[in-house]
Amino acid sequence: MYSFEYQRATDPNAAVAALAADGNAKFLAGGQSLLPTMRLRLAQPSQLIDVTRIPALKSISVDAQKVTIGAAVCHADVADHPELRRVSPGLAELAAHIGDRQVRALGTLGGSLANNDPAACYPAAAMALDATIVTERRRIAARDFFVGMYETALAPDELIVAVEFPVPECAAYEKFRNPASHFALVGVFVAKFASGVRVAVTGAAASVFRVPELESALSANFTPEAARAVTVSAADLNTDMHASADYRAHLIPVLAARAVTKAIG
Ligand SMILES: Cc1cc2nc3c(=O)[nH]c(=O)nc-3n(C[C@H](O)[C@H](O)[C@H](O)COP(=O)(O)OP(=O)(O)OC[C@H]3O[C@@H](n4cnc5c(N)ncnc54)[C@H](O)[C@@H]3O)c2cc1C
């Protein structure tokens, strides 16, 4: 690893100012993606601005309409929050199955969304639940946030402060996980709202995406059978050492059906 400076920010504006003052600095959350990248010498920031001690980024608030989670909240705290579990169990369950115990104790919601790993779980929840990503300067709808593989709408010096997730009637996430990392080979988040059903898929393509065929089938008939009857095209899906595009296309309705069963159960 190359050498770097470390500083701990105590408020969002100080963190952004510190980053702006050094053109080659990066925000540091739990380091679960950034530090391995630095160890492999694929990134060489001159300075890391630790955002995990900023109180505004550490809180969770829950009401009947929405769940607001600070960007520096770790996955374990999302999974264990009693009120969040009650109003949005699908979101809490997703967090409970990210990586292993150590990853869940250090990895954060903001780091996960900013990184936009194509196999990460939270982007599927953000898309399906129609979340809003709140930064220190603006609000970004999830549909505008995920731009491509490891690419988001964030400016280089923009800090995610919190994420607002609307509360659905019911929702669930199912992933076919890579047995080594627990990342999603394919992950499907299904969310039912009064206005209709939203389905988002991660792990299958360059970035998270919605599946209109599943959404209209499930909006008409919210049953596992309706999900299973949908065929998803493999045309834009990934083929890699873990699975072919055809296999991933097959998994999407299968996992959507399991998510519906879980959501109604
Ligand atoms: C072994 C292992 C298994 C994993 N399994 C899964 C899994 O099953 N599912 C899954 O979804 N994820 C998984 N992850 C990813 C993990 O959950 C983390 O969420 C992810 O690595 C981001 O880590 P972090 O929060 O520590 O961010 P960091 O690594 O500290 O930062 C990641 C990037 O985000 C930027 N950043 C951090 N915080 C902010 C912010 N508030 N605003 C703007 N930019 C910011 C950083 O500058 C950096 O570019 C796994 C990781 C590991 C190491």
The ligand as an SDF file (V2000), in Angstrom:
LIG
                    3D

 53 58  0  0  0  0  0  0  0  0999 V2000
  -15.5730   -9.9390    2.1120 C   0  0  0  0  0  0  0  0  0  0  0  0
  -16.6340   -8.9310    1.7210 C   0  0  0  0  0  0  0  0  0  0  0  0
  -17.9190   -9.3810    1.4670 C   0  0  0  0  0  0  0  0  0  0  0  0
  -18.9070   -8.4690    1.0810 C   0  0  0  0  0  0  0  0  0  0  0  0
  -20.1590   -8.9390    0.8250 N   0  0  0  0  0  0  0  0  0  0  0  0
  -21.1150   -8.0770    0.4340 C   0  0  0  0  0  0  0  0  0  0  0  0
  -22.4380   -8.5230    0.1650 C   0  0  0  0  0  0  0  0  0  0  0  0
  -22.8020   -9.6880    0.3320 O   0  0  0  0  0  0  0  0  0  0  0  0
  -23.3430   -7.5940   -0.2580 N   0  0  0  0  0  0  0  0  0  0  0  0
  -23.0220   -6.2680   -0.3960 C   0  0  0  0  0  0  0  0  0  0  0  0
  -23.8830   -5.4630   -0.7610 O   0  0  0  0  0  0  0  0  0  0  0  0
  -21.7900   -5.8120   -0.1140 N   0  0  0  0  0  0  0  0  0  0  0  0
  -20.8360   -6.6850    0.2960 C   0  0  0  0  0  0  0  0  0  0  0  0
  -19.5930   -6.2090    0.5950 N   0  0  0  0  0  0  0  0  0  0  0  0
  -19.3490   -4.7390    0.4980 C   0  0  0  0  0  0  0  0  0  0  0  0
  -19.5170   -4.0640    1.8720 C   0  0  0  0  0  0  0  0  0  0  0  0
  -20.7670   -4.3540    2.3570 O   0  0  0  0  0  0  0  0  0  0  0  0
  -19.3850   -2.5220    1.8960 C   0  0  0  0  0  0  0  0  0  0  0  0
  -20.6420   -1.9120    1.9280 O   0  0  0  0  0  0  0  0  0  0  0  0
  -18.7190   -1.9100    0.7400 C   0  0  0  0  0  0  0  0  0  0  0  0
  -17.5050   -2.5910    0.5600 O   0  0  0  0  0  0  0  0  0  0  0  0
  -18.4400   -0.4290    1.0110 C   0  0  0  0  0  0  0  0  0  0  0  0
  -17.5860   -0.3940    2.1210 O   0  0  0  0  0  0  0  0  0  0  0  0
  -17.5040    0.8030    3.1500 P   0  0  0  0  0  0  0  0  0  0  0  0
  -18.8450    1.2420    3.5570 O   0  0  0  0  0  0  0  0  0  0  0  0
  -16.5500    0.3930    4.1900 O   0  0  0  0  0  0  0  0  0  0  0  0
  -16.9200    2.0100    2.2460 O   0  0  0  0  0  0  0  0  0  0  0  0
  -15.3840    2.3460    1.9030 P   0  0  0  0  0  0  0  0  0  0  0  0
  -14.6900    1.1340    1.4230 O   0  0  0  0  0  0  0  0  0  0  0  0
  -14.7530    3.0930    3.0220 O   0  0  0  0  0  0  0  0  0  0  0  0
  -15.6210    3.3650    0.7010 O   0  0  0  0  0  0  0  0  0  0  0  0
  -16.0880    2.8970   -0.5460 C   0  0  0  0  0  0  0  0  0  0  0  0
  -16.1880    4.0850   -1.5160 C   0  0  0  0  0  0  0  0  0  0  0  0
  -17.2420    4.9470   -1.1290 O   0  0  0  0  0  0  0  0  0  0  0  0
  -16.7700    6.2650   -0.8690 C   0  0  0  0  0  0  0  0  0  0  0  0
  -17.5660    6.7340    0.2600 N   0  0  0  0  0  0  0  0  0  0  0  0
  -17.6710    6.1520    1.4850 C   0  0  0  0  0  0  0  0  0  0  0  0
  -18.5880    6.8130    2.2260 N   0  0  0  0  0  0  0  0  0  0  0  0
  -19.0640    7.8290    1.4490 C   0  0  0  0  0  0  0  0  0  0  0  0
  -20.0450    8.8600    1.6410 C   0  0  0  0  0  0  0  0  0  0  0  0
  -20.7340    8.9930    2.8070 N   0  0  0  0  0  0  0  0  0  0  0  0
  -20.2870    9.7240    0.6290 N   0  0  0  0  0  0  0  0  0  0  0  0
  -19.6250    9.6080   -0.5520 C   0  0  0  0  0  0  0  0  0  0  0  0
  -18.6850    8.6610   -0.7980 N   0  0  0  0  0  0  0  0  0  0  0  0
  -18.4180    7.7790    0.1980 C   0  0  0  0  0  0  0  0  0  0  0  0
  -15.2830    6.1050   -0.5930 C   0  0  0  0  0  0  0  0  0  0  0  0
  -14.5530    7.2850   -0.9010 O   0  0  0  0  0  0  0  0  0  0  0  0
  -14.9270    4.9580   -1.5250 C   0  0  0  0  0  0  0  0  0  0  0  0
  -14.7510    5.4570   -2.8370 O   0  0  0  0  0  0  0  0  0  0  0  0
  -18.5910   -7.0830    0.9770 C   0  0  0  0  0  0  0  0  0  0  0  0
  -17.2950   -6.6380    1.2450 C   0  0  0  0  0  0  0  0  0  0  0  0
  -16.3230   -7.5430    1.6240 C   0  0  0  0  0  0  0  0  0  0  0  0
  -14.9370   -7.0300    1.9280 C   0  0  0  0  0  0  0  0  0  0  0  0
  1  2  1  0
  2  3  1  0
  2 52  2  0
  3  4  2  0
  4  5  1  0
  4 50  1  0
  5  6  2  0
  6  7  1  0
  6 13  1  0
  7  8  2  0
  7  9  1  0
  9 10  1  0
 10 11  2  0
 10 12  1  0
 12 13  2  0
 13 14  1  0
 14 15  1  0
 14 50  1  0
 15 16  1  0
 16 17  1  0
 16 18  1  0
 18 19  1  0
 18 20  1  0
 20 21  1  0
 20 22  1  0
 22 23  1  0
 23 24  1  0
 24 25  2  0
 24 26  1  0
 24 27  1  0
 27 28  1  0
 28 29  2  0
 28 30  1  0
 28 31  1  0
 31 32  1  0
 32 33  1  0
 33 34  1  0
 33 48  1  0
 34 35  1  0
 35 36  1  0
 35 46  1  0
 36 37  1  0
 36 45  1  0
 37 38  2  0
 38 39  1  0
 39 40  1  0
 39 45  2  0
 40 41  1  0
 40 42  2  0
 42 43  1  0
 43 44  2  0
 44 45  1  0
 46 47  1  0
 46 48  1  0
 48 49  1  0
 50 51  2  0
 51 52  1  0
 52 53  1  0
M  END
$$$$
